[in-house]
Amino acid sequence: YYRVKLDEIGSAVWQLCDGQRTVKEIGELLAQTFGDRIEPLYERLGYFFQMLERQRFIKLT
């Protein structure tokens, strides 16, 4: 097991990663929850997903 410290937005992204939702769907849900606080939304999501994939926490398909 790994313990990783995430902020509020990172935690929300992680919880939304269920293997079924697309990046776009995750982005839409985050926008509804966090509004302008998460902008630039898709730039942040892209960076976060790249980091998770590099660390082998997720596999993007």
Residue pairs with C-beta under 8 A, 6 or more apart in sequence:
2 57
4 57
6 14
9 30
9 34
9 37
9 38
9 44
10 48
12 30
12 33
12 34
13 26
13 30
13 45
13 48
16 26
16 29
16 30
17 26
17 58
21 29
23 42
23 45
23 46
23 49
26 45
27 41
27 42
27 45
30 38
30 41
30 45
31 38
31 41
38 44
49 58
49 60
52 58
53 59
53 60
